[in-house]
Each structure stands twice: as C-alpha cells, then as structure tokens.
C-alpha cells in the first residue's frame, strides 16, 4: 500500500510537515544509494550529484503539489483572486523537472576519442530525478523499488555474460623504452584498435622513450596490468584510463 498522508484539497502543509520532511529524507537516501554505486565504479557523477538531484526533484514535486493549495477554493478549483492565478496549473513545476533535468544530462554526455561517454550516467540521472518525483508525490514504495532496480541493473549489466557480447573499449596510456620491435609487441599484446598518441623523447644517456595512448578491445584487469609491467621491461609505465 502506498504511503501518502496529504490530499490534494486545500490544506496547510505545516499540518503535515513530518510527512513532507520524510519524503525529502527518503529521496536523499535513495539518491545517496544510487550515487554510492556510481562512485564505487569511479564515475565522475557520484554521491553528491545523485543525492542533490533526487532531493531537489522531491522538493519541487512537493512544491508543485502542495505549494499552491492556498489558491484553491472549496471545490478544488483555482480561485480567481487575481489575474495571475486565473488558469494556474500547479502541476507545471513537476512537468518542468522532466525536461529540465535534460540540460544536466546533456552536460554529462561527451564524444571523445571515437567513443561516446556518459550516456548511461545521464540516463541514470534522469531516472534518479523520476525517483525523487515519485517519493515527493508520496509514492514511497514505487520510489524505493525503482532505486533498488536501478542499482541492481547497474551492477548486473557491468558484468560479462557468456551469451551477451558486450562492446568493450579500453584506453591505455603508457611510457615505452624504444627498442627493436617494440611497436609490434605492443600491438600484439593489446590488440590495438587505434593509436591515439605517439610522442618520442630522447634522453641524455642516449635512450629513447615514447608516450603512447591507444584503444584496445582486449579486457585487462588490474592484476593483468601489473603482470605486464613485470614481464616486459620495455613498459616503463602503464595506465588504463577509460572503459566504455
């Protein structure tokens, strides 16, 4: 059963302040949970952003539903007490949350190095706003279940399934000691899809190093990266910077 203590008739929100504050608090907790999962995956948009988005959506939903009840008459219709209130629609604030959150999502999505980044995060922010709206409307169960589903989906869909071939592209940055056949070895090890950067430098001792950045579809764990630096002396430094 959905929990809702406030009706849409003319009321004083102060009489139901505990219920209103509970909605704001639950929304903040749900946003925190979603953001925590994102932060655990080292995403730029993490706990603070998701918590604020969910809390703000819940607050605006409360304002949208109950912030204009003093304009309603006994029949629940907008009272014509002034030209500015004639035909007023309190639901407009809630409607603008859906489109307004798109501007935040657009700032997250970027296209870099032949790859699209941030699309899933932007979609998650959009859903987080929806969760905040649901909780702000008093639909606690719907909001909490949606939060759990979002977190579970994010965790499951980041795993590799044998039946699903996921397109995976990693960006590697490395410093190499230039020797004969080094480039061929690097292409073989990483199955390089594309070399984004190749910059050499000659040192006073006569050695030559190269800063290389490349794209690879081959999956590597942190342990794999550590082994590569130990097994191949020409790899002076190796870092995985991206995964999409």
N, C-alpha and C positions, 0 to 999 in steps of 0.2 A: 504494500500500500504506500503511495507517495505521501510524503510528509509535507503539508502546507497548512500554515496557521492563519494566513492572511487571505481575505477575499478581495474581489475587485470592486466592491462597493466603496462609498465614501468612508474612509477610516482615518484614524490618526496613527501613522506608522509608529509613533513613540509608544503606543499601547502594545505594540508587538516588537519592540526593539530587540528582545532576546532572539526571536526567530530570525529577524533580519541580520543581526550580527552573526548568528550561527551559519547562515548562508554564505556570508563573506568569508568566515573562517574555514568552512568546508571547501570552498572554492580555492582558497590559498593552499590548503593541504593537498588537494588534487593537483594543482599546478606545480607544487613543490615535488610531488612524486614523479610527475612526468619529466620535469626538469632534471631531477636527480638521475634518471635513466639516461638522459641525453648527455649530462656531464660525465657520467661513468664511461661514455664512449668518446670522450674528449671532443665533443661538439662545441662550436663557438656559442651557440644559443643554448644556455643551460638553465640552472635553477632559478636565477633571478628573473630572467625574461619570462619563462613559463609561469612562474608564480604571479608576477605582476599582470600578465595578460589574463590569466584565469580570474584573478581577484578583480581586476578592472572590469571585465565583462560581467561578472556577477553584480558588481556595484551599479553599473549602468543599467543592467536588467532590473534591478530593484527600483532604481530611479524611474525607469521607463514605466514600470507597472504601477508604482505607488506614489511617485513624486508629484503627480498632478491630480490626485483624488480630491483635492480641495476645490477643483474646478467643476466637479460633477454635482448634478442635482440629485434629488431623491430617487429618480428613475434611472440613475447611472448615465445620464446624458450630459454632454458638456454644457454648462450653463452659459448663457450669453451675457456675461458680466462685462464684456469689453470686446472691442473689435479684434484684439489679438488672440482671443480664445475661441472665437467662432470657428467651428470646424476643426478644432485641435485634435490631434491623434497622438495620445501618449505612447503608442507602440512604435513611433518613428525612431526613437532612440535605439530600441532593440534592433530595428531593421538596419540601422546605420552601422552597428557593430560588425555585421556580416561583411559588408562591403569595405568598411574602414580598416579591418584587420588585413585586407589585401595589400594595403600600402606597406605594412610591416613585412608581410611575406615577400613582396617584390624586392625589398631591400636585402633579403637573405639570399635569394636566388642569383647566382652568378654563373657565367660561362667562361671557363678558364682552361687553357691547355687542351682544347678539343674535348672538354668534358663539362657536363652540367652539374653544378654543385648546389646544395641547399634546397632542392625541391622537396625532399621528404621532410626536412625540418620545417619548411614553410607550411606544408600540409598539416604537420603536427601542431604548429602554432594556431592554424585555423580551427582545428578540432579542439584545441585547448580553450579557445575563445568560446566555442559552442558548449563545451562542458561548463564553463563559467556562467554562460547564459542559462543553461538548464538548472544549475544549482541556484542561481539568482532568482529563478522563477519558482523555486521551492521543490523542484523535481530532484531531490537528493539521490534517490535510488538510480535514476537514469544517469545522472552525472557521475556517480561513483563507479557504476558498471562500465560506462564509457571510458573512464580513466583506466580501469583495470584492463579493458580490452586493448586500449592503445599501447599500454606498457608491454603487455604480453605479445602483441603483434610486433612491436619494435624489437623485442628480444628474439622471437622466433624467426622473423624474416631476415635477421642478420646472420643466421646460421646457414651452413651449406647443406642442402638436401640432395641426395643422390638422383632423385627424379627431376630436379629443377636445376638447369644450368644457368647460374647467375653470372651476368657480365661483371667482371671484376677488373678494375684497372688500378694499379698502384703506381705512385710517383716516387722514384728513388733519387736521392742526391748522394753523390759520393766523390771522394778525392782519390785519384788513382796515381800510382807511381808508374810512369810510362815506360814500358818495356816492349820488346818484340811480341806481337800477337795479343797484346792486352785487350784491344777493342774487340777482336774476335772472341776472346774468352768471356768478356762482359756480355756480348750479345748472346752467347751460348748459355751462360749462367742465368741471365734474367729473361731470356727470350724477348728481347727488347722490341716493343711495338713502334716506338718512335723516340729519337734522341732530341730532347728539347734544348739542351745546352751542352756545349763542349768548349771549355776555355783552358788553355795550357799556360803554364808559367815555368820559367827556367830559373833555377836557384844557383847560388854562388858555388856550390860544390859540383855543379855540372848536371845535377839530376833535373828531370823534367816531371812535373806533376800536372794533372788535368782535373778540373772541376767539371763533373758530368751530371746531367739531370736527364732521366729517361722515364718512359712509360713502360710498364710491364703488366701483362695479364696473368703472370705466374704468381700464385699465392705464396707469401712468405710470412712466417711467424717471427716473433722477437727472437726466439731461440735459433731459427734458421739464419737470421741476420747476424747474430753473434758468431755462429759457426763459420759463416762466410768470411768474416774478418780474420778469424783464426786460421782457416785453411788456405787463404790466398793472401800472401804477404803484399801483393801489389795494391790491395784495397786498404788504403790508409784510414778512410773514414766512410761510413755508410749510414744513411738515414732514410727511413720510409716516412714520407710526409703526407701522402694522400691515399684515400681509398674511396672509390665510388662505384 
